[in-house]
Amino acid sequence: MRAAADGHGRRAIAAAVAIVLAAAIILTAACGDDAPPAATPNPGETTTQPDGVPFIVATSTATAQPSPTADAASPRPSRSQPIPLNDAELREALTRVLYEQPEESTDAAMDGFLAPGLDAIRLSRDPGNAPFLVDMLGVPPYGALYRRHIGDTLRDLTGEEQLGTDWFEWIQWVSEHPEHGVPPTYLWWKGELLSTVDPRFREFLPAEGAPHTIRPEEIVWGGVRVNGIPSLDDPEVIEAHAARYLEHDEQVFGVFLNGEARAYPLRIMNWHEMTNDAVGDVPFSLAYCTLCGSGILFDTRRTDGLAPYRFHTSGLLYRSNKLMYDADTRSLWNQFTGRPVVGELVDAGIALPILPLTLTTWGEWAAQHPDTTVLSLNTGHERPYNKPGTPGAAYYDYFASPSLMFPGGPRTGEDALRPKSQVFVVVTDTGESTAYPLDVLRDAPVLNDTIGWTSVVVVTDASGGAQAYARADHTFLSGGADEIIDERGRAWAATADGLSGPDGELAARLPGHVAFWFAYASFRPDGRLYVDSP
C-alpha cells in the first residue's frame, strides 16, 4: 500500500512540476525573452478522439535547432576530478530532477532554470550517464526548461563540444557509442520519465526491469501517448463499387489470402498505422510504420491454440521504427522484424511469419481483383482522411521531405541509396533478404534473381506494385502483371497466389513489402541490396 501511495504521490508531484514548468515557459514568452525551443521534433497538430484522449499527429520533418543562448558555454564545475555515483545515488539525483521544483538561476552566465540533482550527475564525468540527459531533452517540459543545464552537463560527461542541445544529434551520438553502456537503474528511469507523459508507459518499462534485445537507451518517445494512434480492429469494409471516396491513382495496401482480396487505402492507414483483421479466414496484423515507409503483413496465428495476437501502437520508437505491443502481455515488438524486443516474450523464440503484401494503386488493385472489399471511411474515429500527397493528409510534410523526423540508427558512412529511397524487400523462408530499389523495378518489370539458395522473380505492375515468386529452375524473360513468358516461350499467369504455368506448375508467392532504405539497412543489416548491373 505504501508503494502505491508513493507512486500516486510522485505522479502528483510530477503533474505539479509540469504545470509549474509550463507556466514558466508561458511567462518567459510573455516577457519577450528568447526562450529556447523544446528539443523534441514538433509532433504537429493535436486533435481529440471521441474518448477525449489527445492525439498528436506527427507532421513536421524539422528537428529542433540549438539556440545561441541555449548553447553558449557556461562555467564548468570547479571540481575537475570525477565523482562516481553508485546506483542509489544516481537514482536519488534523477528523482530530484523529475520531481523537485526548478530553480531559476541568479547567475547571469547561467541564465534559465536549473534542475536540482543535475550537477551530481555532471560531476560524475561518466559518459554512461549521458543517455539520462538525452532522454530529458526529448521529453517536455524538461527538455525545454532545463535545456541549457542539460547541454552543459552532456558536454562535461562526453567531451562533445559541438552538439549543443540538439536532441536529434545526441540520440545519434547514443546510437554510435554502445561501448559506454548504461547503469542498472536505466530501465527504471526510462519508465519513470515517460510515465510523466502517460502512466501507461510504465507497463512497457517496469521499474524492476524487463528482458530486452535492443538498447533501451535508443527507445524514444514518438510524440503520442499509448494508443494515441488508434488501431483499426475488425474494421468495417465495403464493396469496391461503393468506394466512391477513392481515386484511381491513389495507393492502397492489397491483401489476397485464400482467394479473398481486400484493400487498405493509405489515406486511412496513414492515420491508424495498425489493423487487426482477417481475410480468407487468416487472422493478421497489418503493421504500418509511416516513419519507415513500411507496411508489413504479419500472420498472427499462434501455435499454442490461443487467440491470435492483437497489436497496438505503444507511442515509442526505436531507430525511427514504431514499437508495437501485444494486448496480452504488453511486450514491445519491432514492427520491421515481427519479433518481441522488450518484455516477457523476449525469450520465447517468437518471430511472426510475414505474409505477401502489395503496395499498388486502387485502380490497379480493383482491376486485378474486381471482387475486392475495401475499408469504409466509417472507422469509428474522426479524422480528415485526405488523399495522400494533398495538403491536410497525414504525414504530408514528412513524405514530401528527404529528412527523417527521428534518428534512424548509427550512421553507416556513404550509402548506395538515400535514406528515404523506397525499396521492395523480399524475405525467404530461411530469413535471407534482398532489397530491390523501386526505380530499378520500374525499369525491369520482370527481374530474375537469386537470394541465398532461392531463385526468385520479381514482377512489377504498371503502377509500381511489386510481387515476388519462387521461380525454381525457370527464367522469365518478359511480360507484365497478368502474364509473363518463360525461357521456353510459355505463358504463365501471374496471380496473387503464385505464377501458374501451362503444365499445372505453381511458382509460389514470396513474402515482400515496401520500405524506406534506412529502415532496411538498420533492421536487416545482413541483408543484400540488389544493384542493377551496368
N, C-alpha and C positions, 0 to 999 in steps of 0.2 A: 504494500500500500504506500509506503514511504517513497519507494522508487517511482510509483505512478504519480504521487503528488509532486515529487521533484521535477518529473517530466513536464507536468502541467505548469508548474511554476516557471520553468525555464522558457517554455513556449510563450507564457505571458510576458516574461521579460523581453524575449526576442521581439514580440509584437510591439511592445512599448518602445524598444530601441528603434525598430523600423519606422514607427510613427515619428519619433524624435528626429531621426536622420532625414526622413522625407521632408519634415517641416524645415529642417536646416537648409536643405537644398533649395526649397521654395524661397526661404528668407534670403539666402545668398543671391539667388537670381533677382529677387525684388530689389536688392540693394545695388544692383548693377555690376556686381563683380563677375569676372570671367570664371565661373565655376567649371572645373574640368568635367568633360562628359563621362558617362559610365563606360567602362571598358567593354561591356558585352555588346556584340553586334546588335543593332537596332532590330528587335523582333517584329516590328511592324505594327499593324493596326490591331486593336483589341476590340472584339465583339463579345456578345454574351449569348451563351447557349440557352435553350429553353429551361435547363435546370439551374440557370443562374451562375454557372461556373465560367469565369473569364476564359476566353480562348484567344491566344495570341498568334497571329499569323506571321510567319517569318517571310518577309518580302524584301528586305534590304540586303544588298550584297556588300555593303561597305563595312569595313572593320573600323573600330574606334581608333582615332589618331591621337597620339600624345599631344598634350598642350604644352606650350613653352613654360607655363607656370608650373604645371604638374611635374615636368621632367627636369626642372632646374636642380642642380646639385645642392644638397643640403649638407650641413655639417655631419661628419661621421661621429659615431660614439667615441668617447675619449678612450675606452678600453680597446686595445689592439689585439689582445690575446683571446682566442676562442673560449667561450664558457659553455661547455656541452650541457645539454638538457636531457635528463632521463625521461622516461615515458610519462611519469606522473607530473613532472614539472612542465613538460610540453603541453600536456592536456590542460593543466591549470592556466597556462598562458593563453591557449586557444579559447578556453571558456571565457576568459576575461575579454578577449577581443570580441566574441559574439554577444555577450550579454551585459557588459558594463557600458554605461553611457559614455559617449565620445567626449574627448577633451579638446577644447579649442585652444590651439597653440597661441602663446603670448610672445613667442619668438618671431621676429619679423622674417628671419631666414627660414622659418619652418611654418609658413602660413598654412591655414587649413586646419583640419581636425586630426587628432592623434588617437590611435587605438590603444587602450590600456592592454598591456601584456605583449604588445608587438615588439618592444625593444628587447625583451628577454630572448625572443627568437632571433632578433637581429644580432645580438651579441654572441649567439652560439656559433656564428660563422660556419654553419653546417649547410652545404648546398642541398642535402637531403630534405631540409625543411622548406625549400623553395616551393614545392607544389601546394603547400598550405596557403601560401600568399597568392599564388597564381589563381587558385580556386576563388579566393575572395575578389580578385579583380573581375571575375566573370559573373559575380552574383551581386546585384544591387540589394540593399543600398551600400553595402560595404565597399564595393569597388569604386563607387562614386565619391563617397565621403573620405575614405582613407587612402585615396588614390596615390597621393604623394608619399605618404608614410610607407605604404606598401612598396612603391617603386624604389625608395631609398633602401628599404630592407632587402629587397631582391638583389639590388646592386651589391650590397655588402655580403650577402650569402654566396653569390655566384661569381662575383668579379666582372659581370657583364655590364659594361658602361653604356652600350648603345641602344638597349631595348626599351629603356624608359619605363612607361606603364602601358605599353601596347600588349593587351591581353592576347591577341592572336599570335604575336611573335613569342610571347612567353610560353604559351601552350606548345608551340612548335619547338621551343627550347627543351621543354619537359620531354617531348616525344623523342628528341635526339640525344637525351642524356639518361638512359636507363641505368647507367653504372652507379648513380648515387643512391638508388633505391628510395624507400620511404620508411619511416618508423612504424612500429606495430600499431600505433594509435591512429593510423591514417584512415582506415575504413570507418572508424567511429567518427572521425572529424568530417569526412565527406557526407555521411548521413546527417550529422548534426547541422552542418551548414545548409544543406539542401532542404532540410526539414523546416527551416525558417521561411522557405518559399512555399512548400507544400509538405505537411507532416507525413504524407503517404510515401515520400521518397525514402523514409527510414525503413520501409518494408523491403526495399531492394538492397539496402546497405545497413544491415543491423549493427547495433553498437558492439556486439561481441564478434563481429567479423563474419565473413562468408567465404566459401571456396570460390576461387576465380581463376580464369585462364588468361585474362587480359590485364594490362597495367591499370589499376584503379585510378591512378593519378591522371590518366588520359580520358577518364569519363567526365564529360562536361554537361552542364545544364543547357538544354536546347531552346530555352525561352518560353516553354509552355509547361503547365502543370501535368500531373499524371492524368492520362486520358484527355488532355487538353485538345488533342486531335482525335476525335471520337471515331472508333472503328464502325464499319457497317456490318452488322451481324444478321445473316439470313435476309439480305435486303430485298425489297420489292423489285420485281422485274416486269417488263412489258414486252410485247411482240415488236419485231423490227418495224413493221409498218406504222406503229403508234409512236415511234421515237422521233417525233417531228422536231424536237429541240436539237437534234444532232445535224451537223453539216457533213457533207460528203467527204471533205478533205481533212477532218479533224481526227486526232489519234485516239485509238482505243486499245486496251489490252484484250486480246482474244483468247478464250479458253475453249478447247474442244476435248471432251472426255467421254468415252463410251458412246459415241455417236451424237452427243448433245453439245451445242455451241452456246456460248454466252459472251457478251461484250461488256467491258467495264470502261466507260469513257474517262479519259484523263481529266476532263473538266470537273468530274465528280471525285475521282481518285486523288487528285491533287489536294483536295480539302480533307480527305479522310485517311489516305495512305495505308489503310488496312481493311480487308474484308474477310470475314469468316463465312464461308458459303459451301455449297456442294453443287456439282454439275455431273450428270451421268452417274449419280449415286457415289461419287468420290468426294469426300469432305476435304477441304483445303483452306489455307490462308493465302490470299494474295497480298503479300507484304511489299509495300512500295516505299522506298526511301527516296523522297524527292531530292534531297541534297546529293545523293549518289546517282540520281537518274536511273535507279534500278528497281524494276518491278519483278518480283520473283514469286513463282507459284510453288508453295510447299504442300506436300501431301501430309495431312495432319492425323492420319490414322495411326493408332497405337497398337503395338504388338501384345500388350498386356490385357487387351479386351476392354479397357476403359474407354470412356467417351473421347472423341477426338480433341486434340489440343485446340484451345481458343487463344488467340493472341491480340494484344492491345498495345498502344503506344505509351511508353514509360515517361516520355519527356526528356530522356537522357540520350546523349550521343557518345560515340566512341570513334574518333578519327573521322568525323563528319558523317558517320553512319548511324542510323537510328537503332537504338536498343529497344527491341520489343520485349514484352513479358507474357508468360502464360498465366492464365487466370487461376490455375490450380495451385501452383507452388510459388508464383510471383518471382520466378527466376528470370534473370535478364538473358536475352538471346541476341546474338549477332544476326542482323537481318540479311547480311550478304552470304553467310555460310550456313545458316539454319542450325547453329549449334548453341547450346547454353553456355554462357561465359561467366555469369555470376549467380551464385545461389545453390540450392540443394541438388539441382540436376546436373551440375558441372561434371561430376564423376560418374554419371550414368551411361556414358558412351553413346549418347543420342546424337544423331545427325538426320535432320528431316530430309526425306527424298525430295529432289527437285523435279517438278513436272514441266512439260513443254508449255511455253507461253509465247504468244505472238504480239508484237507491238506493230500495229499497222493502222491504216485509215479506216474509218467507219464504212466508207464506200467500198473499199476492197474487201473488208470482212463480210459485209452484208451480201456482196456479190458471190463470195465463195460459200457463204452459209446463209442462204435465204430464210432458213427456219430458226435462225438465232434469236435468242432473247437478249435483252439489254437492260441495264439498270434504269429504274424510274427516277425522275427528279424528286419523287416523294420519298426522301431519305429519313424523314423524322428530324432533320436539322435545317435551320435557316442559314443558307449560305448563298452567296452570289455565284452560281455555277456558270461562270462565263467561259466562253471558248478559250482554250489555251492560246497564248500568244496575243491576246487582246487586253487592253487596259482593264484593270479590275479583276483579272483572273489570278488565281492563287499562284504565288511564286513568279509572277510576271517579270519582275526585275532580275530575279536570280537566274532564270533560264535564259534571259537575254544577255547576261554578263559572262565574261570568261573567268570571273573570280569566284572563289569559294567563300561561303559565309562563315564556315568554321574550319579550323586546321584539319587537313586530311592525312596526317601521319608524317613520319620523318621524310625529309627531302631526300630524293634519290639521285640528285645531280641532273644531268641532261637526259630528258626523257624523249622517247621517239614520238610521243603524241602530247598534245596539250591536255591539261588536267581534265577538262570537261569535254574532250572528244568522245563521241559515242562509239562504243564497241558492242558487238554481238558475242556473248560469252557462251561457249559450248562446253559442257561438263560430261565426261564419260562415266560409265558405271564404276570405273576404278579410281575416280576422283581427279583424273588429269583434265586439264582445261586449256583452251585456246581462246584468245580474244581476237575477233575479226573487226577491223575498223569498218564502220558503215559506209564510208566513202569508197573503200575497196569493193565491198559487196555490191554497191550500186553499179560499179563498172564491170563487175563479173557476176551476173545473176545466177550462174551455175559454177560453183567453185569446189573442186576436188582437193582433199587434204587428208592428212593422217595425224591423229592425236594419240601419241603413245602407240599402242597396238591396234587402235581402232581407226579404220578407214571411214572417212565421213565425206558427205557432200552437203554444201550449204546452198539453199535455193532462196532467192530473194525476189519478192514480187515488185510490181511497178511502183508501189508506194514506199518501198524500202523495208517492208516486213520480211524478216528472215526466219527460215526454219532449217534445222539440221537433221540429217538422216545418216544411219549407218549403212554404207554402200557396199560392204563386203568386198568382193573382188571385182566389182564393176567400176567403170569410169564413165561419167556422164559428160556429154560434150556441149549440149545446148538445150534451150527450152525456156520455160517460164514458170509461173506459179501453178499452172494447171497440168502441164505435161513437160517432161524432159526426155531427151534422147540419149541412149547409152552408146557404148563403143561399137555395138553391132547394128546401130541404126534403129533399135527398137524403142517404142514409145512407152514410157512409164507415167502413170497418173500420179500426180502429187496430191496427196490428201493430208488431212490433219493427223491421221493415224500413222501414215508412212507412205513410202513410194510403192505403188502397186505395179508389178511387172506383168508382161503379157503371158507369162507362163505360171502365174499364180504366186510368184515370189513377192515378198514384202520386205522392204528396207525400213526397219523400224525408225520412228522419230526419236531424236535425242533431246534431252533437256537443254534449253537455251533461254537466254534473256538478254536484254539490252542494259548497259550500264555506262557510267562515265569512266574514262580510263583510270583516273586517280584511284577510284574505289577498287577496281580490279587489281591494280598494282599493289594496293595496300593489303587487301584481304586474300588474294591468291598470289602471293609473292613467288611461288614456284611455278606459276602458270606461264604460258607462252603467248607471245604476241605474234600474230601472223603478219609477215612482211611481204608485200606484193613483190614478186620477182621482177627485175627490170626487163 
